[in-house]
Amino acid sequence: MLGEYRISGRRASEIAASVERGVGSGDLAPGQVLPPMRELAATLEVNPNTVAAAYRTLRERGVIETAGRRGSRVRSRPASTARGSLRIEAPPGVTDLGEGNPDTALLPDLGAAFAAAVTAHARRPGLYGEAPVVAEFAAFARGAMDADGVPAGPLAVTSGALDAIERVLSAHLRAGDTVAVEDPGWGSLLDLVPALGMRAVPVGVDDEGPLPADVERVLRAGARALIVTDRAQNPMGAALTAQRARELRAVLARHRGVLLIEDDHGHAIVEQPLHPLAGVTDHWAFVRSTAKAYGPDLRVAVLTGDTVTVDRVVGRLGLGPGWVSRLLQRAVLHLWTSGAVDPAAVARSYAERRGALVEALEARGVVAHGRSGMNVWVPVSDETGAVTRLLRAGWAVAPGARFRMAAPQGVRLTVSALTAADIEPLADAVAEAAGPARPISYG
């Protein structure tokens, strides 16, 4: 039925990851019929309920579809998993809290920045054979990282954070390798890992970041890479504390061969200081994008890391797009140096809305997570029901299935569109939809 491909795993998350890996590598083709649940359970020597849970997860992520007695099969368009398709369209009159976009009122006017870039281009047009990174851009970016305690390393520029992460993973790992990811975590990243043919394994997260015991467990089990969001973690809003960073560095020091990737997409929108982990392992990468503070359409991220990692990324870039437009780099440089964004004011704006919502929810007996950034995560017992009830009440939120592997159910609310007047009615609606919920547990 499956040809040469063999589904593996003992837990539901492992079985689901195995199927995703097969889909991502092309070994499980669109329309491929999967084994009946009891048959696969017997083959893997697990309880049929475990396989049922794995298939349910795969259906939620859009990887497979079930057609009654005809069984389950790989969806017809599954080049990778499709978490992004698990969204709720906000009809007229409904406030959209599900897309995860920044508040456009906090984004800078790009006109002056691009005018400055065009002027610089007129003086010296960008041509083949020039350095891929504008020297002034590199100097400013490196200076900002130095101030935050990021270890020294060469710089590269990529088309956003996900582009950087994909290139770093591809520089060191191959299909079949295991990558430790935050759970709940960034849906696009959870799609990317299996799309590369790699296996994602979940690491629990609390308000202070990844749980050290979970990280130790997955690294001991053979994970070859760990991806950590330093601040404004999506969807939970976690931010590494100094103590948690020390604990994680101690774990990483026992596994120096692991590839560490840090995502600091929350730079310039959060009030929490950075506590980087980089430099403990032999190979590491630190990524800082401009999307949240300066605009998603800029598609510019700065990458630093150990020399081998960055050299491999730059070399592969040279065989593809070559470089990220120097016009874009100069525009971003102008935004940085002109003070187009006041990071403290932006961070304060998001913090006020986020904090007010978390406080209002807690006053109603609803547990909520949102230590940094622009998202609030609310654990719920019935995710689909909560999303539906909130939509009826006039609020479109993101279903937790976009962000979960083994983590309990939840919904994500982005505070960018909220006003002070929205907080109380929204909290009432969430309390009605979700009811009192217990904190996230990873026992």
N, C-alpha and C positions, 0 to 999 in steps of 0.2 A: 504493500500500500504506500509506503514511504520511500521505496527504493533503497538507496544506500544510507539514507539519513536515519539516525537513531535518536529519538527523544530520550533525554536523561533527566535525572533529578530525584530527590527524595521528598522535598517539600514543594508545596504549590508554587512558591515563587521561583524555585529552581526549574521546575517543569515548564512554567510559563516562559522563563528566560531561555530555556533550551529551544522552545518553539520559535521565539523571537529571533534567536541567533540563526536558526535555519532559514527563516524568512529573509533576514538581512543578508545572508550569504548567497541566497538564491537556491539553496538545496531544497527548500520547500517552496514550490512554485505556486503562483496564483491558481486557485481552484483545487489544490491538492487536498485530498480527503485525509482527515486525521483518524487515528484509531478510535473505536468506541471507548468510552471511559473505563468500563470494566476490563476490557482487553488490555488497555495501556496500564491500568493499575496492576493487573496480574503480571505483566511484563516487568514493571518497575518494582514489584513487590511492595506496593503501598496501598493504603486504604482508597477505595474508589472516591470517597469524599475529597481526598487530596487532589485527585485528577479533576474532579468536578470544579473545585475551587480554582485550579489553574486555568481551566477552559473558561470559567466565568471571567477571570481577570483578562484573558486574551480577547474575549468578546467586548468587554468594557473599553479596551484600548483600540478596538477596531482591527485587530490582527486576524481574527477568525470570525466566521458567521455560522450559525446553526440553523439547519433547515429540517426540523422535526426528525422523522425516521431516517432521513437521508444523511443524518449525522453532521459533524462539524467539518468545515473546510477552510483553507486559507482564503481570505477575501481576494477579490479580483484585482484590487489595486494596492497591494501591501508592500511596495518596495521597501518600506520600513513601517514601524508602528505608526499609528495616526492619532496621537494624543491631542494634537492641535484641533482635530475635527470634533473632539468632545467639548463643544462649547455651546452656550445658550445664546441664541440671537435675541437681542433686546428689541421687542416691538415698540412702536410709538407709545410714549407715555411711561415707559419703563426705564429706570435709571440703570445704566450699564456699569456694573462693578466687576465684570468678569474678564475683560480683555487684557488687563495688566499694563495698560499704557500710563505714562506719566501725565501729570497735569500740564496741559499745553500752556496754561497761564504762567507756569514756572520755567518754560523753555525760552531760550534767548532768540532774539531776532537774528536770522542768519544773513541778512542782507549785507551788513558791514563786513562780516567775516569773509563772505565770498568775494566782495568787492576788493578787499585787501589781497585775497589769494589771486584774483585775476590780475591785479596790478603787479604783484610779484612775478606772476607767470609772464607778463608782457616784458618785464625787464630781463627775465631769463627763462625761456620756455623749457618745460621738461622734455627730455629726449631719451632715446635708448642709451644704455650704457652708463647712466648716472646712478648714484647711490639710491637704493630703493626707499630709504628713509631720509626725510629732510633733516639736515643737521640741527637746525634750531628746534625743530619738533622733538627730536631725540633728546636734546639737552634738557629741555623743559620737562619732558616726561620722566627722564631719569632723575632729575632733581626732585620731583615730587615723590618718586618712589624712595629715594634716599631719605627724604624727610620722614617717611613712614616706616623706615626700618627694613625695607625690602633689600635683600642681599644684592650686591653688585652683579651685573651680568649684561651681555649684549642685548640689543633691542631689535625687535621686528614689529611690523605693523600688519594687521590682518583686517579682514572685512567683518568685524564684530567678534564677540567673545566665542560664540559657537564655532566659528571658522577657526579660531585659534586653538580651541580644545580639540577639534577634529584633527588638525594638523599635528598637534603634539602627540595625541594618541597614535596616529598613524606612523609617526616618526620612531616609535619605540615598540609598539605592540602589533600583534597580528591576529587574524581571525581565530576565535576560540579562547583567547586570553580573557581573564576575568578583571573587571573594573568595578571598584567599590564606589557607590554613589549614594548621596543622601536620600533618605526616604522618610517623609515625602520630600520631593526635590523637583528641580526644573524639568518640566515635561519634555522640552526639546532635547535636553541632554539624555533623558531616559529613552527617547526615540533614537538618538544618534548612536549610542553604544551598540545596540543590536543591529542597527543598519550597517555598522562597520564589521559585523560578524562576530563581535565580542559579546561576552556575557556580563550583564550588569548584576551585581549583588548588592542588596540594600544595607545601609548603615543608618541606624536610628538617629534622630535629631531632637534636641530640646532647644530651649530658648538661647542657650549658650553655644550651640553648634553641634557637630557630630559627637556621638557618645564614644568616649575612649575605649570602653570595653568592647563595643561593637567593632570599632576599627581594629583593635588587636585581634579579635576573632577572625575577621575576614582576611586580614593580612597573614595570619598564621595558616589559614586555609588555602593560601596561594594567590590571593588577589595581586595583580601586577601593577595596578595603578589605583590611586585614590584621588577623587575630585571633591574639593571643599569650597563652599561659598563663605568668604570671610565675613561679609556683612550683608544685610538686606536679603537674607536667604529667601528664595522663592520656592514654596509658598508661605513658609512659616514666619519669616521675618527674623530668624535667628541671627545673632552676631557673636563672633568669638570673643570671649572674655580673656583677660590675661591669664587667669588660672586654667581655663580650658585649653588655651593655646599651649601652655607649659605641659599639660598632660598629654596632648596630642603629639607634641614634639618628642616627648619621652617615648611614646609608642613608636613613632617613625624612626627614632634613633636605633631601635631594635630591628628595623627592617629597611636598611639603607638602600637596598636594591629596588625598592618600590618607586614608581614614578608618581610624584606629587604634582597635582595641578590645582592652583588656587584661582578662584574667580572673584574679583573685586568689582563687580558691576555696580555695587552700591556707592562707589567713590563719588563724592560731591553731592550726595543726597541724604547722607546719614550723619547723625551726631556722634556715633560711637567711634572711638579710635581704632585704627587697624592694628591687629596682632598677627603678623604673618607667620606662617609655618615654614616658609621656603628656606632652603639651605641645609636642612637636616639630612635629606636623602641625596644620593649621588646625582640623580636626575630630577629636575623640578622645573615648573613653569608657573609664572604669575601673570595673570591676564587682567587688564583694566580697560573697560569699554566706555564709550562716550554716550551710549544710548539713553540711559535714564536721565542724565543731567542735561544733555545738550540736544538730544533728539534722536529717536530710533533710526531715522532715515540717513543719518550721517555714515553709519556702517564703518566705524573706525574703532579699532581696539589696539592697545599697546601690549606687547608680549615681551617679557624678559624671562631668563632662565639660565641654566648652566650652558656652557659654551657648546657642548655637543648637541643638546636639544635645540637651541636656537639656530645653530648652523644647519641642522637637518631641515628645520622648518623653512629657513630662508632659501636653502637649496631647492626644496620642492616648490616653493612659491615661484622661483625663477623659471621653473619648467612649466608653470601654468600661467596664472595671471601676470606674473612678473613682479608687480608691486601694487600696493594700494595707491590710488591717484594722489600725486603730490599736491594737486589743487585741494583735495579734501584735507590732506595733512596740514596745509597752510591755513585753511579755513578754521580747522580745529585749534591750531596754534594761536590764531587771532582771538578765538573765543576764550582760550585759557589766559592769555596775557592781557586782554582788555578788561577782564573782570565782568564779562557778559553775564555770568551767573554768580550769585552770591551763595556759596555752598551752605553757609550757616543759616541763611534765611530759608533756603529750600528745605534743608533738613528739619528746621523748626516747623515749617508748614506741614510737612508730612507727619512729623512726630505729634503735632497737636491733634490732627484728625485721627491718626492711628490710636493714640493714647486715649482720646475721648471715647472712641468706639469700644476699645477693649474694656475701659472702665465701666461704660454703660452696660456692656454685656455681662461683665462680672457681677454688677449690681442686680442683674436679673437671673443670676445663677447659671450663666452660660460661660464655660471656660473658653478663652480665646488666647491666641498666641500672636504677638506682633511687636517684638522688641525693637526692630529697626526696619527702615525701608518704607514701602508703600502698600504692603499687603498685611492682611489679618487672616489667620487660619482658625477655623472653628470646627472642632471635632463634632461629628454627629453620628447617630446610630443608623440612620437611614438617609444616605446621601441623595438618592434620587428623589425621595419624598421631600427632603429639605429644599432642594433646588426648585422643585415644582411649586411648593407652597410659597417660597420667596418670590418666584416669578408672578404668581397670582397677586401677591401683595405689592408688586410694582418694582421689584429689585431682581436684576439678572446677575447671578454670581457664577463663579467657575466651579464645576463639579470636581471633587477631589480625585476622581479617577484619572484626570490629566496628570496628576503629580505623584501617584502612589504606586508602590510595588507590594510590599507586605504591610505597610502602615495602616492603621485604622482609618475608617472613612472620615471625610471632612469636606468642607467647602472653603474656597478662597474668596475673600472680598478685597478688592483694590480700592484704596481710599481716595484716589486722585480726583474722582468726580464728586466727592462729598463736600457739603457745606455744613456749617455748625448746626443749621436747622434740620439737617438730615439725620443727625446722630441718634436722637431719641426714637423717632419713628422706625428707623432701621433696626435699632436694638430691639424694639418691641417685635418687629417682624421676624428677626432671627430667633428670638426667644420662643416665639410661637411656632416657628418652623422646626427648630432643632430641639427645643426643650433642654433641660439641664443635661450636660454631658460631662463625662469624666475626662480628666487629663489624658494626653497621649501616653500610652504604655507600650513598652517594647520588651515585656517580660518573656 
